[in-house]
Amino acid sequence: MSFKMRTTKPSKGNKYYIRKTNGGYSNAIKGYPTDKECNVLSNCVGYAYGRFNEIGGYGCCKYLAPVNAENFMQYKGSCKTGSTPKVGSVMVWQGNGSLAGHVAIVEKVNSSTQVFTSESSYGGKAFFNSIRTNDNARWGMSKNYRFSGFLYVPEVVVEQITPVVARNTLVDQLKLNKDMK
């Protein structure tokens, strides 16, 4: 499957963000407040679970379970994990004490210490993008959260954009000048 960066909220009817009981692919709980177009939003798990499957083109999930965010790593199935950010990977945080964890999707890697993400938040926004920097090993979260790592999406090809190189070199310019004489 080819990766396409998400910078806008999933559109109405996108089955990756709709519960199975409502005709979608997701087993995640309804978000709060529930988005009328994609009912697993507002919820970080509902969004990350849906986006992970959307990126892989899986339809119904064949790797993850829609568990609490802090449990994503232990329910990773056969997915690989690591500490290096990769496009399409799930970022996982554990909350301290009674705080639930958080998950987000890496849409772009700006550097080894900075990523551009897509996210949702329970009790908050249905969709947003963030730039997250690895500050004190927390990747932009408060001291109430501990970063667990990246969970990588299998079978994803990231298309590289190859810049067009101008052929107007000095040699080409000299040839053009000679031809014009």
LOMAR-600041 format. One record per atom (N, C-alpha, C): residue in one letter; x, y, z; residue number from 1; atom name. Coordinates in Angstrom, 2 decimals. Example, Ala and Ser with C-alpha at 12.3 -4.5 7.8 and 13.67 -1.06 7.14 Angstrom:
<recs>
res; px; py; pz; n; atom
A; 13.19; -5.69; 7.80; 1; N;
A; 12.30; -4.50; 7.80; 1; CA;
A; 13.20; -3.30; 7.80; 1; C;
S; 12.85; -2.25; 7.08; 2; N;
S; 13.67; -1.06; 7.14; 2; CA;
S; 12.90; 0.03; 7.87; 2; C;
</recs>
This chain:
<recs>
res; px; py; pz; n; atom
M; 0.84; -1.18; 0.00; 1; N;
M; 0.00; 0.00; 0.00; 1; CA;
M; 0.89; 1.24; 0.00; 1; C;
S; 0.49; 2.24; -0.70; 2; N;
S; 1.25; 3.48; -0.80; 2; CA;
S; 0.74; 4.49; 0.23; 2; C;
F; 1.63; 5.19; 0.87; 3; N;
F; 1.30; 6.13; 1.92; 3; CA;
F; 0.97; 7.51; 1.36; 3; C;
K; -0.13; 8.09; 1.83; 4; N;
K; -0.49; 9.47; 1.50; 4; CA;
K; -0.75; 10.20; 2.82; 4; C;
M; -0.03; 11.29; 3.03; 5; N;
M; -0.11; 12.05; 4.27; 5; CA;
M; -1.52; 12.61; 4.49; 5; C;
R; -2.01; 12.52; 5.73; 6; N;
R; -3.33; 13.06; 6.08; 6; CA;
R; -3.16; 14.39; 6.82; 6; C;
T; -3.76; 15.43; 6.25; 7; N;
T; -3.73; 16.76; 6.88; 7; CA;
T; -5.14; 17.30; 7.12; 7; C;
T; -6.15; 16.49; 6.80; 8; N;
T; -7.54; 16.89; 7.02; 8; CA;
T; -8.30; 15.76; 7.70; 8; C;
K; -9.36; 16.13; 8.37; 9; N;
K; -10.21; 15.15; 9.05; 9; CA;
K; -10.76; 14.15; 8.03; 9; C;
P; -10.86; 12.89; 8.41; 10; N;
P; -11.47; 11.91; 7.51; 10; CA;
P; -12.87; 12.38; 7.07; 10; C;
S; -13.19; 12.12; 5.84; 11; N;
S; -14.46; 12.60; 5.31; 11; CA;
S; -15.63; 11.72; 5.74; 11; C;
K; -16.81; 12.28; 5.65; 12; N;
K; -18.05; 11.58; 6.00; 12; CA;
K; -18.11; 10.26; 5.24; 12; C;
G; -18.44; 9.21; 5.96; 13; N;
G; -18.59; 7.91; 5.33; 13; CA;
G; -17.31; 7.09; 5.22; 13; C;
N; -16.16; 7.61; 5.68; 14; N;
N; -14.91; 6.86; 5.61; 14; CA;
N; -15.01; 5.70; 6.61; 14; C;
K; -15.13; 4.48; 6.10; 15; N;
K; -15.40; 3.30; 6.92; 15; CA;
K; -14.34; 3.00; 7.96; 15; C;
Y; -13.12; 3.50; 7.76; 16; N;
Y; -12.06; 3.26; 8.75; 16; CA;
Y; -12.35; 3.96; 10.07; 16; C;
Y; -13.21; 4.96; 10.05; 17; N;
Y; -13.50; 5.77; 11.23; 17; CA;
Y; -14.96; 5.64; 11.68; 17; C;
I; -15.60; 4.54; 11.27; 18; N;
I; -16.99; 4.26; 11.64; 18; CA;
I; -17.04; 2.86; 12.25; 18; C;
R; -17.79; 2.74; 13.33; 19; N;
R; -17.93; 1.45; 14.01; 19; CA;
R; -18.57; 0.40; 13.10; 19; C;
K; -18.18; -0.86; 13.30; 20; N;
K; -18.74; -1.97; 12.53; 20; CA;
K; -20.27; -2.01; 12.65; 20; C;
T; -20.77; -1.74; 13.85; 21; N;
T; -22.22; -1.77; 14.06; 21; CA;
T; -22.95; -0.70; 13.26; 21; C;
N; -22.20; 0.26; 12.72; 22; N;
N; -22.79; 1.32; 11.90; 22; CA;
N; -22.34; 1.23; 10.44; 22; C;
G; -21.82; 0.07; 10.03; 23; N;
G; -21.43; -0.15; 8.64; 23; CA;
G; -19.97; 0.13; 8.31; 23; C;
G; -19.15; 0.38; 9.32; 24; N;
G; -17.73; 0.66; 9.08; 24; CA;
G; -16.86; -0.54; 9.37; 24; C;
Y; -15.55; -0.27; 9.52; 25; N;
Y; -14.55; -1.32; 9.78; 25; CA;
Y; -14.10; -1.38; 11.23; 25; C;
S; -14.41; -0.37; 12.03; 26; N;
S; -13.79; -0.20; 13.34; 26; CA;
S; -14.51; -0.94; 14.48; 26; C;
N; -13.70; -1.48; 15.38; 27; N;
N; -14.20; -2.06; 16.63; 27; CA;
N; -14.00; -1.10; 17.79; 27; C;
A; -13.49; 0.09; 17.53; 28; N;
A; -13.22; 1.06; 18.59; 28; CA;
A; -14.53; 1.61; 19.15; 28; C;
I; -14.46; 2.13; 20.36; 29; N;
I; -15.63; 2.73; 20.99; 29; CA;
I; -15.98; 4.04; 20.29; 29; C;
K; -17.20; 4.52; 20.52; 30; N;
K; -17.58; 5.83; 20.00; 30; CA;
K; -16.75; 6.89; 20.70; 30; C;
G; -16.42; 7.91; 19.94; 31; N;
G; -15.68; 9.02; 20.51; 31; CA;
G; -16.56; 9.91; 21.36; 31; C;
Y; -15.91; 10.81; 22.07; 32; N;
Y; -16.64; 11.79; 22.88; 32; CA;
Y; -15.96; 13.14; 22.76; 32; C;
P; -16.66; 14.19; 22.33; 33; N;
P; -18.01; 14.10; 21.78; 33; CA;
P; -17.98; 13.33; 20.46; 33; C;
T; -19.04; 12.56; 20.20; 34; N;
T; -19.08; 11.73; 19.00; 34; CA;
T; -19.23; 12.60; 17.76; 34; C;
D; -18.32; 12.42; 16.81; 35; N;
D; -18.38; 13.12; 15.54; 35; CA;
D; -19.49; 12.46; 14.70; 35; C;
K; -20.42; 13.23; 14.19; 36; N;
K; -21.57; 12.65; 13.48; 36; CA;
K; -21.18; 12.01; 12.15; 36; C;
E; -20.03; 12.39; 11.57; 37; N;
E; -19.61; 11.84; 10.28; 37; CA;
E; -18.71; 10.62; 10.42; 37; C;
C; -17.96; 10.55; 11.49; 38; N;
C; -17.03; 9.44; 11.75; 38; CA;
C; -17.10; 9.15; 13.24; 38; C;
N; -17.92; 8.17; 13.64; 39; N;
N; -18.31; 8.04; 15.04; 39; CA;
N; -17.27; 7.50; 16.01; 39; C;
V; -16.08; 7.09; 15.54; 40; N;
V; -15.03; 6.71; 16.51; 40; CA;
V; -14.17; 7.92; 16.88; 40; C;
L; -14.48; 9.07; 16.31; 41; N;
L; -13.81; 10.33; 16.64; 41; CA;
L; -14.77; 11.10; 17.54; 41; C;
S; -14.42; 11.81; 18.49; 42; N;
S; -13.14; 12.21; 19.06; 42; CA;
S; -12.64; 11.12; 20.00; 42; C;
N; -11.57; 10.48; 19.65; 43; N;
N; -10.97; 9.43; 20.46; 43; CA;
N; -9.63; 9.10; 19.80; 43; C;
C; -8.55; 9.23; 20.56; 44; N;
C; -7.23; 8.97; 19.97; 44; CA;
C; -7.10; 7.54; 19.49; 44; C;
V; -7.65; 6.58; 20.24; 45; N;
V; -7.57; 5.17; 19.85; 45; CA;
V; -8.39; 4.93; 18.58; 45; C;
G; -9.60; 5.44; 18.54; 46; N;
G; -10.44; 5.27; 17.35; 46; CA;
G; -9.78; 5.83; 16.11; 46; C;
Y; -9.14; 7.00; 16.27; 47; N;
Y; -8.45; 7.61; 15.12; 47; CA;
Y; -7.22; 6.79; 14.73; 47; C;
A; -6.33; 6.51; 15.67; 48; N;
A; -5.08; 5.80; 15.34; 48; CA;
A; -5.36; 4.40; 14.81; 48; C;
Y; -6.32; 3.71; 15.38; 49; N;
Y; -6.72; 2.38; 14.92; 49; CA;
Y; -7.21; 2.46; 13.47; 49; C;
G; -8.07; 3.44; 13.19; 50; N;
G; -8.59; 3.63; 11.84; 50; CA;
G; -7.51; 4.05; 10.86; 50; C;
R; -6.65; 4.98; 11.25; 51; N;
R; -5.60; 5.47; 10.36; 51; CA;
R; -4.58; 4.38; 10.06; 51; C;
F; -4.22; 3.60; 11.06; 52; N;
F; -3.30; 2.47; 10.88; 52; CA;
F; -3.84; 1.54; 9.80; 52; C;
N; -5.11; 1.20; 9.90; 53; N;
N; -5.74; 0.30; 8.93; 53; CA;
N; -5.91; 0.96; 7.56; 53; C;
E; -6.20; 2.25; 7.55; 54; N;
E; -6.33; 3.00; 6.31; 54; CA;
E; -4.99; 3.03; 5.57; 54; C;
I; -3.91; 3.29; 6.29; 55; N;
I; -2.58; 3.33; 5.68; 55; CA;
I; -2.23; 1.98; 5.07; 55; C;
G; -2.52; 0.92; 5.80; 56; N;
G; -2.20; -0.42; 5.30; 56; CA;
G; -3.20; -0.95; 4.29; 56; C;
G; -4.36; -0.27; 4.16; 57; N;
G; -5.40; -0.72; 3.24; 57; CA;
G; -6.04; -2.03; 3.67; 57; C;
Y; -6.10; -2.27; 4.97; 58; N;
Y; -6.55; -3.56; 5.49; 58; CA;
Y; -8.06; -3.72; 5.56; 58; C;
G; -8.84; -2.63; 5.51; 59; N;
G; -10.26; -2.77; 5.82; 59; CA;
G; -10.36; -3.03; 7.30; 59; C;
C; -10.98; -4.13; 7.66; 60; N;
C; -11.02; -4.51; 9.08; 60; CA;
C; -9.61; -4.87; 9.51; 60; C;
C; -9.29; -4.56; 10.74; 61; N;
C; -7.91; -4.70; 11.21; 61; CA;
C; -7.43; -6.14; 11.23; 61; C;
K; -6.21; -6.33; 10.74; 62; N;
K; -5.61; -7.65; 10.82; 62; CA;
K; -4.40; -7.68; 11.75; 62; C;
Y; -4.11; -6.55; 12.40; 63; N;
Y; -2.95; -6.49; 13.30; 63; CA;
Y; -3.30; -6.03; 14.71; 63; C;
L; -3.92; -4.88; 14.86; 64; N;
L; -4.13; -4.28; 16.17; 64; CA;
L; -5.48; -4.62; 16.78; 64; C;
A; -5.60; -4.37; 18.08; 65; N;
A; -6.87; -4.42; 18.78; 65; CA;
A; -7.15; -3.00; 19.27; 65; C;
P; -8.42; -2.58; 19.28; 66; N;
P; -8.74; -1.22; 19.73; 66; CA;
P; -8.78; -1.13; 21.25; 66; C;
V; -7.63; -1.33; 21.86; 67; N;
V; -7.49; -1.31; 23.32; 67; CA;
V; -7.16; 0.11; 23.77; 67; C;
N; -7.11; 0.33; 25.07; 68; N;
N; -6.69; 1.64; 25.58; 68; CA;
N; -5.31; 1.98; 25.01; 68; C;
A; -5.08; 3.25; 24.81; 69; N;
A; -3.84; 3.72; 24.18; 69; CA;
A; -2.59; 3.16; 24.83; 69; C;
E; -2.55; 3.15; 26.15; 70; N;
E; -1.33; 2.70; 26.84; 70; CA;
E; -1.06; 1.21; 26.63; 70; C;
N; -2.03; 0.47; 26.09; 71; N;
N; -1.86; -0.96; 25.85; 71; CA;
N; -1.56; -1.32; 24.39; 71; C;
F; -1.40; -0.33; 23.53; 72; N;
F; -1.14; -0.61; 22.11; 72; CA;
F; 0.09; -1.49; 21.91; 72; C;
M; 1.13; -1.25; 22.67; 73; N;
M; 2.37; -2.02; 22.49; 73; CA;
M; 2.18; -3.50; 22.83; 73; C;
Q; 1.46; -3.80; 23.88; 74; N;
Q; 1.30; -5.20; 24.26; 74; CA;
Q; 0.30; -5.93; 23.36; 74; C;
Y; -0.54; -5.21; 22.63; 75; N;
Y; -1.49; -5.83; 21.70; 75; CA;
Y; -1.11; -5.52; 20.25; 75; C;
K; 0.18; -5.50; 19.96; 76; N;
K; 0.70; -5.10; 18.65; 76; CA;
K; 0.63; -6.19; 17.60; 76; C;
G; 0.23; -7.38; 17.98; 77; N;
G; 0.22; -8.50; 17.03; 77; CA;
G; 1.63; -8.76; 16.53; 77; C;
S; 1.78; -8.94; 15.24; 78; N;
S; 3.09; -9.23; 14.65; 78; CA;
S; 3.83; -7.97; 14.21; 78; C;
C; 3.31; -6.80; 14.55; 79; N;
C; 3.94; -5.53; 14.16; 79; CA;
C; 5.25; -5.32; 14.92; 79; C;
K; 6.22; -4.75; 14.24; 80; N;
K; 7.50; -4.42; 14.86; 80; CA;
K; 7.38; -3.08; 15.58; 80; C;
T; 8.22; -2.89; 16.58; 81; N;
T; 8.25; -1.64; 17.33; 81; CA;
T; 9.69; -1.14; 17.40; 81; C;
G; 9.84; 0.12; 17.77; 82; N;
G; 11.18; 0.67; 17.91; 82; CA;
G; 11.15; 2.08; 18.46; 82; C;
S; 12.32; 2.71; 18.47; 83; N;
S; 12.45; 4.06; 19.00; 83; CA;
S; 12.74; 5.09; 17.91; 83; C;
T; 12.77; 4.64; 16.66; 84; N;
T; 13.04; 5.53; 15.53; 84; CA;
T; 11.72; 5.90; 14.83; 84; C;
P; 11.44; 7.19; 14.66; 85; N;
P; 10.20; 7.56; 13.98; 85; CA;
P; 10.23; 7.15; 12.51; 85; C;
K; 9.12; 6.58; 12.04; 86; N;
K; 8.95; 6.22; 10.63; 86; CA;
K; 7.57; 6.66; 10.19; 86; C;
V; 7.47; 7.07; 8.94; 87; N;
V; 6.19; 7.49; 8.38; 87; CA;
V; 5.17; 6.37; 8.52; 87; C;
G; 3.98; 6.73; 8.99; 88; N;
G; 2.89; 5.78; 9.15; 88; CA;
G; 2.85; 5.09; 10.49; 88; C;
S; 3.90; 5.22; 11.30; 89; N;
S; 3.93; 4.51; 12.57; 89; CA;
S; 3.01; 5.16; 13.60; 89; C;
V; 2.62; 4.34; 14.59; 90; N;
V; 1.82; 4.82; 15.71; 90; CA;
V; 2.77; 5.21; 16.83; 90; C;
M; 2.60; 6.41; 17.35; 91; N;
M; 3.35; 6.85; 18.54; 91; CA;
M; 2.49; 6.48; 19.75; 91; C;
V; 3.11; 5.88; 20.77; 92; N;
V; 2.36; 5.39; 21.92; 92; CA;
V; 2.92; 5.99; 23.21; 92; C;
W; 2.02; 6.53; 24.04; 93; N;
W; 2.37; 7.06; 25.36; 93; CA;
W; 1.54; 6.36; 26.43; 93; C;
Q; 2.12; 6.16; 27.59; 94; N;
Q; 1.40; 5.67; 28.76; 94; CA;
Q; 1.15; 6.84; 29.68; 94; C;
G; -0.06; 6.89; 30.24; 95; N;
G; -0.38; 7.93; 31.21; 95; CA;
G; 0.03; 7.49; 32.60; 95; C;
N; 0.46; 8.44; 33.43; 96; N;
N; 0.82; 8.14; 34.82; 96; CA;
N; -0.44; 8.07; 35.68; 96; C;
G; -0.44; 7.18; 36.64; 97; N;
G; -1.57; 7.06; 37.56; 97; CA;
G; -2.84; 6.66; 36.83; 97; C;
S; -3.90; 7.43; 37.05; 98; N;
S; -5.19; 7.12; 36.44; 98; CA;
S; -5.36; 7.70; 35.03; 98; C;
L; -4.34; 8.40; 34.54; 99; N;
L; -4.43; 8.99; 33.20; 99; CA;
L; -4.37; 7.90; 32.12; 99; C;
A; -5.26; 8.01; 31.17; 100; N;
A; -5.20; 7.11; 30.02; 100; CA;
A; -3.99; 7.53; 29.18; 100; C;
G; -3.50; 6.66; 28.38; 101; N;
G; -2.39; 6.99; 27.49; 101; CA;
G; -2.87; 7.79; 26.29; 101; C;
H; -2.01; 7.88; 25.30; 102; N;
H; -2.35; 8.61; 24.07; 102; CA;
H; -1.63; 7.93; 22.90; 102; C;
V; -2.25; 7.98; 21.72; 103; N;
V; -1.64; 7.49; 20.49; 103; CA;
V; -1.83; 8.52; 19.39; 103; C;
A; -0.87; 8.58; 18.48; 104; N;
A; -0.92; 9.48; 17.33; 104; CA;
A; -0.24; 8.77; 16.16; 104; C;
I; -0.44; 9.27; 14.96; 105; N;
I; 0.15; 8.69; 13.75; 105; CA;
I; 1.21; 9.64; 13.19; 105; C;
V; 2.38; 9.11; 12.85; 106; N;
V; 3.44; 9.90; 12.23; 106; CA;
V; 3.12; 10.04; 10.74; 106; C;
E; 2.87; 11.26; 10.32; 107; N;
E; 2.56; 11.54; 8.92; 107; CA;
E; 3.81; 11.95; 8.14; 107; C;
K; 4.77; 12.55; 8.84; 108; N;
K; 6.01; 13.00; 8.20; 108; CA;
K; 7.10; 13.03; 9.25; 108; C;
V; 8.29; 12.59; 8.86; 109; N;
V; 9.45; 12.67; 9.75; 109; CA;
V; 10.28; 13.88; 9.29; 109; C;
N; 10.33; 14.91; 10.13; 110; N;
N; 11.12; 16.10; 9.80; 110; CA;
N; 12.59; 15.89; 10.13; 110; C;
S; 12.85; 15.14; 11.20; 111; N;
S; 14.21; 14.80; 11.62; 111; CA;
S; 14.09; 13.65; 12.61; 111; C;
S; 15.21; 13.18; 13.12; 112; N;
S; 15.16; 12.09; 14.09; 112; CA;
S; 14.54; 12.52; 15.41; 112; C;
T; 14.37; 13.83; 15.60; 113; N;
T; 13.79; 14.34; 16.84; 113; CA;
T; 12.54; 15.19; 16.62; 113; C;
Q; 12.02; 15.21; 15.40; 114; N;
Q; 10.80; 16.00; 15.14; 114; CA;
Q; 9.94; 15.32; 14.08; 114; C;
V; 8.63; 15.19; 14.40; 115; N;
V; 7.69; 14.56; 13.48; 115; CA;
V; 6.43; 15.42; 13.35; 115; C;
F; 5.71; 15.22; 12.25; 116; N;
F; 4.41; 15.84; 12.00; 116; CA;
F; 3.39; 14.73; 12.16; 116; C;
T; 2.38; 14.91; 13.03; 117; N;
T; 1.43; 13.85; 13.32; 117; CA;
T; 0.00; 14.21; 12.95; 117; C;
S; -0.84; 13.19; 12.90; 118; N;
S; -2.29; 13.37; 12.85; 118; CA;
S; -2.83; 12.67; 14.10; 118; C;
E; -3.87; 13.29; 14.70; 119; N;
E; -4.34; 12.81; 16.00; 119; CA;
E; -5.82; 13.13; 16.20; 119; C;
S; -6.37; 12.57; 17.25; 120; N;
S; -7.70; 12.86; 17.76; 120; CA;
S; -7.59; 12.78; 19.27; 120; C;
S; -8.53; 13.37; 19.98; 121; N;
S; -8.44; 13.30; 21.44; 121; CA;
S; -9.82; 13.12; 22.06; 121; C;
Y; -9.93; 12.15; 22.94; 122; N;
Y; -11.18; 11.87; 23.65; 122; CA;
Y; -11.54; 13.08; 24.50; 122; C;
G; -12.76; 13.55; 24.34; 123; N;
G; -13.19; 14.74; 25.06; 123; CA;
G; -12.68; 16.03; 24.45; 123; C;
G; -12.03; 15.93; 23.29; 124; N;
G; -11.44; 17.10; 22.63; 124; CA;
G; -11.80; 17.16; 21.16; 124; C;
K; -10.78; 17.33; 20.33; 125; N;
K; -10.97; 17.49; 18.90; 125; CA;
K; -11.08; 16.15; 18.18; 125; C;
A; -11.91; 16.13; 17.13; 126; N;
A; -12.06; 14.93; 16.31; 126; CA;
A; -10.81; 14.70; 15.46; 126; C;
F; -10.12; 15.77; 15.09; 127; N;
F; -8.92; 15.63; 14.26; 127; CA;
F; -8.05; 16.86; 14.43; 127; C;
F; -6.73; 16.64; 14.49; 128; N;
F; -5.77; 17.75; 14.44; 128; CA;
F; -4.41; 17.22; 14.04; 128; C;
N; -3.59; 18.12; 13.53; 129; N;
N; -2.19; 17.81; 13.22; 129; CA;
N; -1.32; 18.51; 14.26; 129; C;
S; -0.17; 17.92; 14.56; 130; N;
S; 0.78; 18.49; 15.50; 130; CA;
S; 2.20; 18.30; 14.99; 130; C;
I; 3.08; 19.18; 15.43; 131; N;
I; 4.51; 18.95; 15.27; 131; CA;
I; 4.99; 18.54; 16.65; 131; C;
R; 5.56; 17.35; 16.75; 132; N;
R; 6.02; 16.83; 18.04; 132; CA;
R; 7.54; 16.71; 18.02; 132; C;
T; 8.15; 17.26; 19.05; 133; N;
T; 9.60; 17.24; 19.18; 133; CA;
T; 9.97; 16.38; 20.37; 133; C;
N; 11.04; 15.62; 20.23; 134; N;
N; 11.48; 14.74; 21.30; 134; CA;
N; 12.20; 15.55; 22.37; 134; C;
D; 11.41; 16.12; 23.25; 135; N;
D; 11.93; 16.91; 24.36; 135; CA;
D; 11.87; 16.07; 25.63; 135; C;
N; 12.98; 15.83; 26.24; 136; N;
N; 13.05; 15.03; 27.47; 136; CA;
N; 12.44; 13.64; 27.29; 136; C;
A; 12.57; 13.07; 26.09; 137; N;
A; 12.08; 11.73; 25.76; 137; CA;
A; 10.56; 11.59; 25.88; 137; C;
R; 9.80; 12.71; 25.82; 138; N;
R; 8.34; 12.64; 25.94; 138; CA;
R; 7.63; 12.97; 24.63; 138; C;
W; 8.34; 13.38; 23.61; 139; N;
W; 7.76; 13.69; 22.31; 139; CA;
W; 6.55; 14.63; 22.42; 139; C;
G; 6.73; 15.73; 23.16; 140; N;
G; 5.71; 16.77; 23.19; 140; CA;
G; 4.58; 16.58; 24.18; 140; C;
M; 4.61; 15.55; 24.96; 141; N;
M; 3.57; 15.33; 25.98; 141; CA;
M; 4.08; 15.85; 27.33; 141; C;
S; 3.16; 16.09; 28.23; 142; N;
S; 3.54; 16.59; 29.56; 142; CA;
S; 4.25; 15.52; 30.38; 142; C;
K; 4.74; 15.92; 31.54; 143; N;
K; 5.44; 14.98; 32.42; 143; CA;
K; 4.52; 13.89; 32.95; 143; C;
N; 3.22; 14.02; 32.73; 144; N;
N; 2.25; 13.01; 33.15; 144; CA;
N; 2.17; 11.83; 32.19; 144; C;
Y; 2.97; 11.88; 31.12; 145; N;
Y; 2.97; 10.80; 30.13; 145; CA;
Y; 4.38; 10.30; 29.88; 145; C;
R; 4.50; 9.00; 29.64; 146; N;
R; 5.78; 8.38; 29.32; 146; CA;
R; 5.69; 7.81; 27.91; 146; C;
F; 6.63; 8.18; 27.07; 147; N;
F; 6.64; 7.69; 25.69; 147; CA;
F; 7.07; 6.23; 25.68; 147; C;
S; 6.28; 5.36; 25.02; 148; N;
S; 6.56; 3.92; 24.96; 148; CA;
S; 7.32; 3.52; 23.71; 148; C;
G; 7.10; 4.24; 22.60; 149; N;
G; 7.79; 3.91; 21.37; 149; CA;
G; 6.90; 4.03; 20.14; 149; C;
F; 7.45; 3.57; 19.03; 150; N;
F; 6.74; 3.60; 17.75; 150; CA;
F; 6.34; 2.18; 17.38; 150; C;
L; 5.14; 2.04; 16.85; 151; N;
L; 4.63; 0.77; 16.39; 151; CA;
L; 4.51; 0.90; 14.86; 151; C;
Y; 5.23; 0.08; 14.13; 152; N;
Y; 5.35; 0.24; 12.68; 152; CA;
Y; 4.29; -0.52; 11.90; 152; C;
V; 3.76; 0.11; 10.86; 153; N;
V; 2.76; -0.49; 9.98; 153; CA;
V; 3.48; -1.38; 8.98; 153; C;
P; 3.11; -2.66; 8.91; 154; N;
P; 3.73; -3.55; 7.92; 154; CA;
P; 3.27; -3.19; 6.50; 154; C;
E; 4.08; -3.54; 5.53; 155; N;
E; 3.71; -3.49; 4.11; 155; CA;
E; 3.44; -2.09; 3.56; 155; C;
V; 3.97; -1.05; 4.17; 156; N;
V; 3.72; 0.30; 3.68; 156; CA;
V; 4.92; 0.81; 2.90; 156; C;
V; 4.66; 1.36; 1.72; 157; N;
V; 5.69; 1.94; 0.88; 157; CA;
V; 5.51; 3.46; 0.94; 157; C;
V; 6.56; 4.14; 1.36; 158; N;
V; 6.52; 5.60; 1.39; 158; CA;
V; 7.09; 6.11; 0.08; 158; C;
E; 6.27; 6.84; -0.66; 159; N;
E; 6.72; 7.38; -1.93; 159; CA;
E; 7.66; 8.55; -1.69; 159; C;
Q; 8.82; 8.48; -2.28; 160; N;
Q; 9.79; 9.55; -2.17; 160; CA;
Q; 9.58; 10.53; -3.33; 160; C;
I; 9.59; 11.80; -3.02; 161; N;
I; 9.46; 12.81; -4.05; 161; CA;
I; 10.86; 13.13; -4.56; 161; C;
T; 11.07; 12.91; -5.85; 162; N;
T; 12.37; 13.17; -6.45; 162; CA;
T; 12.33; 14.53; -7.12; 162; C;
P; 13.19; 15.44; -6.70; 163; N;
P; 13.18; 16.76; -7.33; 163; CA;
P; 13.66; 16.68; -8.77; 163; C;
V; 13.09; 17.52; -9.60; 164; N;
V; 13.52; 17.61; -10.99; 164; CA;
V; 14.77; 18.47; -11.03; 164; C;
V; 15.82; 17.94; -11.64; 165; N;
V; 17.08; 18.67; -11.72; 165; CA;
V; 17.15; 19.38; -13.07; 165; C;
A; 17.38; 20.65; -13.01; 166; N;
A; 17.49; 21.43; -14.25; 166; CA;
A; 18.73; 21.01; -15.01; 166; C;
R; 18.61; 20.89; -16.31; 167; N;
R; 19.74; 20.47; -17.13; 167; CA;
R; 20.47; 21.67; -17.72; 167; C;
N; 20.22; 22.80; -17.19; 168; N;
N; 20.82; 24.00; -17.72; 168; CA;
N; 22.20; 24.21; -17.09; 168; C;
T; 23.10; 23.26; -17.36; 169; N;
T; 24.45; 23.37; -16.85; 169; CA;
T; 25.26; 24.29; -17.75; 169; C;
L; 26.45; 24.63; -17.33; 170; N;
L; 27.32; 25.48; -18.11; 170; CA;
L; 27.62; 24.84; -19.47; 170; C;
V; 27.85; 23.51; -19.48; 171; N;
V; 28.13; 22.82; -20.75; 171; CA;
V; 26.93; 22.93; -21.68; 171; C;
D; 25.71; 22.71; -21.13; 172; N;
D; 24.50; 22.82; -21.95; 172; CA;
D; 24.34; 24.25; -22.49; 172; C;
Q; 24.63; 25.24; -21.66; 173; N;
Q; 24.50; 26.63; -22.07; 173; CA;
Q; 25.49; 26.96; -23.18; 173; C;
L; 26.73; 26.45; -23.07; 174; N;
L; 27.74; 26.69; -24.11; 174; CA;
L; 27.31; 26.05; -25.43; 174; C;
K; 26.75; 24.84; -25.39; 175; N;
K; 26.26; 24.17; -26.60; 175; CA;
K; 25.13; 24.97; -27.23; 175; C;
L; 24.20; 25.46; -26.37; 176; N;
L; 23.09; 26.25; -26.87; 176; CA;
L; 23.60; 27.52; -27.52; 176; C;
N; 24.55; 28.20; -26.91; 177; N;
N; 25.13; 29.43; -27.48; 177; CA;
N; 25.81; 29.14; -28.81; 177; C;
K; 26.53; 28.02; -28.90; 178; N;
K; 27.21; 27.65; -30.13; 178; CA;
K; 26.21; 27.37; -31.24; 178; C;
D; 25.11; 26.68; -30.90; 179; N;
D; 24.08; 26.35; -31.88; 179; CA;
D; 23.36; 27.59; -32.39; 179; C;
M; 23.28; 28.63; -31.57; 180; N;
M; 22.56; 29.84; -31.95; 180; CA;
M; 23.38; 30.72; -32.87; 180; C;
K; 24.70; 30.48; -32.99; 181; N;
K; 25.57; 31.31; -33.83; 181; CA;
K; 25.45; 30.98; -35.27; 181; C;
</recs>
